[in-house]
Amino acid sequence: MYGGERVDAVALDHLEVVVRELGEELAGWRVRALKAEADVKGTPARGSRGDGESRGGSLEIEAENRVLRQRIDTARARVAELVSRLTFLEEQARVTVGGNGSGR
């Protein structure tokens, strides 16, 4: 690779980005869950709707949750793929280092 950059380092950097994005997604879910919990307890959270619109808001939240679940499933699949690639690259590096030295 150019500049002596290791392939597994690139994969690890990509994995870190995906994990960070997943963490942000989970933080958003937590905020929505706390808001929904406050609505259920009868103490509306800041920015929530009154009782007359609560079912409509609930339907919107359910739809948003479906979309977010799909995004999390996609992120999980990407993380699994990156972990698999990283494992392969680590094995390749061990074989190259432990081999006869002909690989670069």
C-alpha positions as CSV (number, residue, x, y, z in Angstrom):
1,M,0.0,0.0,0.0
2,Y,1.0,3.6,-0.4
3,G,2.9,5.3,2.4
4,G,3.4,2.0,4.2
5,E,-0.2,2.0,5.5
6,R,-1.4,-1.4,6.6
7,V,-4.5,-2.9,5.1
8,D,-5.8,-4.0,8.5
9,A,-5.4,-0.5,9.8
10,V,-7.7,0.8,7.1
11,A,-10.2,-1.8,7.9
12,L,-10.0,-1.0,11.6
13,D,-10.5,2.7,10.9
14,H,-13.6,1.8,8.9
15,L,-14.9,-0.4,11.7
16,E,-14.4,2.4,14.2
17,V,-16.5,4.8,12.1
18,V,-19.3,2.2,11.8
19,V,-19.2,1.6,15.6
20,R,-19.3,5.3,16.3
21,E,-22.3,5.7,14.0
22,L,-24.0,2.8,15.7
23,G,-23.4,4.5,19.1
24,E,-25.0,7.7,17.8
25,E,-28.0,5.7,16.6
26,L,-28.4,4.0,20.0
27,A,-28.2,7.4,21.7
28,G,-31.0,8.6,19.5
29,W,-33.1,5.6,20.4
30,R,-32.4,6.2,24.1
31,V,-33.7,9.8,23.8
32,R,-36.9,8.6,22.1
33,A,-37.4,5.8,24.6
34,L,-37.1,8.2,27.5
35,K,-39.6,10.5,25.8
36,A,-42.0,7.7,25.2
37,E,-41.7,6.5,28.8
38,A,-42.4,10.0,30.0
39,D,-45.5,10.1,27.8
40,V,-46.8,6.8,29.1
41,K,-46.3,7.9,32.7
42,G,-48.5,10.9,32.0
43,T,-45.7,13.5,32.3
44,P,-45.1,14.7,28.8
45,A,-41.4,15.3,28.0
46,R,-40.3,18.6,26.6
47,G,-41.6,19.1,23.1
48,S,-44.2,16.3,23.3
49,R,-47.8,16.6,22.2
50,G,-50.9,16.9,24.3
51,D,-53.3,14.0,24.9
52,G,-55.4,14.8,21.8
53,E,-52.5,14.0,19.5
54,S,-50.8,11.2,21.4
55,R,-51.9,8.3,19.2
56,G,-50.9,10.1,16.0
57,G,-47.5,10.8,17.6
58,S,-47.3,7.2,18.7
59,L,-47.9,6.0,15.1
60,E,-45.1,8.4,13.9
61,I,-42.8,7.0,16.6
62,E,-43.6,3.4,15.6
63,A,-42.8,4.2,12.0
64,E,-39.6,5.9,12.9
65,N,-38.6,3.0,15.1
66,R,-39.1,0.6,12.1
67,V,-36.8,2.7,10.0
68,L,-34.2,2.9,12.8
69,R,-34.4,-0.9,13.4
70,Q,-33.6,-1.4,9.7
71,R,-30.7,1.0,9.9
72,I,-29.3,-0.8,13.0
73,D,-29.7,-4.1,11.3
74,T,-27.7,-2.7,8.3
75,A,-25.1,-1.3,10.6
76,R,-24.8,-4.7,12.4
77,A,-24.3,-6.5,9.1
78,R,-21.6,-3.9,8.1
79,V,-19.8,-4.4,11.5
80,A,-20.0,-8.2,11.1
81,E,-18.5,-7.9,7.6
82,L,-15.8,-5.6,8.7
83,V,-14.9,-7.9,11.6
84,S,-14.7,-10.8,9.2
85,R,-12.4,-8.8,6.9
86,L,-10.2,-7.7,9.7
87,T,-9.9,-11.3,11.0
88,F,-8.9,-12.4,7.5
89,L,-6.4,-9.6,7.2
90,E,-4.9,-10.4,10.6
91,E,-4.5,-14.1,9.6
92,Q,-2.9,-13.0,6.3
93,A,-0.5,-10.8,8.2
94,R,0.5,-13.7,10.6
95,V,1.0,-16.0,7.7
96,T,3.2,-13.4,5.9
97,V,5.2,-12.7,9.0
98,G,5.5,-16.4,10.0
99,G,6.1,-17.6,6.4
100,N,9.3,-17.6,4.4
101,G,9.4,-13.8,4.1
102,S,8.5,-13.7,0.4
103,G,5.2,-11.9,1.0
104,R,4.9,-8.1,1.5
